[in-house]
């Protein structure tokens, strides 16, 4: 069990290091941007809850640590694989997006509509991959707090998608509207 916690934790640490370095390298000027401090606070609080549950479960007490997902080797191995696949998909999307990426809903100067690679599978593969990775981690942790954190982040991503899509429709018009009709937002073949 501890090995799965360690593997997932290590995957997240490596992921976030890559993410921070990548964000610093690919900065480019903004044309249109939306930032919401309360969304940032909720997002980082939910991330902190997941990591606190993962790395310091002995400090979290009460009903939050009640296991709501059955544990065991198969469950935790499955969660670890899901975490790795989700983070891998996110990195693939981030690399593919290049200088068009922004941490908040934004349109960059010279922004391009990317429809290839993971963007041919879902319109928001970074969010899809992160949600998949977080779901895997919540499965490993198996506790109510991790599940609540997952749903908080899902809510935030849905808000970000709604905001981003308004910008993308303004920027790309019918081309983006057609893309929306052809490619699901988060889950291949569904949503």
Phi, psi and omega in degrees: 000313181298329179296322179291320175299315181296314180298314179295317179298316178297319178300316180293320179297313179297317179302309183294325175298313177303314185299315180294315179297315179299319180297322180289325183285325189255027178293140175210161186296146179268145174258319182212132184214147177233124176234139178228115183298321182292326176294317177301316181296314179297315181301307183290331175294315179296319176298315180299320178299313179300313182291323177297316178296324183286313187266335185227053184297335182292344181265353180259125183230170177093199185295337183298333183266009175292127181289123179250350175240126182303136180273191179123164185300314182296315180299313183288326174296316178300314178301320179294316179297316178298318178301310181297316180296317179298313180293322177297318178297320179297316179296317177303315180295318181296316178297317182294327181285329176060228185287354177282349184288144173212149181288334178242159178308123185200158169243127181271160172296128182075021182302138177245149174273113181268126181233008182254176180059226181294340179283355172270346181265312176219154181287334184232066185293335177295314178295318179301311181296317178296317179296321178297314178298318178293323177297317177299317179293320177297324177296317179298312181294314174073007186255158183306317182301319179293322179292318177298316179300319178302313183290329173297315180292323175302314178302315180297315181295323177296321176296316180296320178298313179303315180292313181300318184292329173298314179297316182293324175294320176296319184284316189247354174055231185297330179299317179287323178301318177296317177301317178298323180288331186267331188234130180292158185288308188236320187243121180308135177071002183234281192251000000 
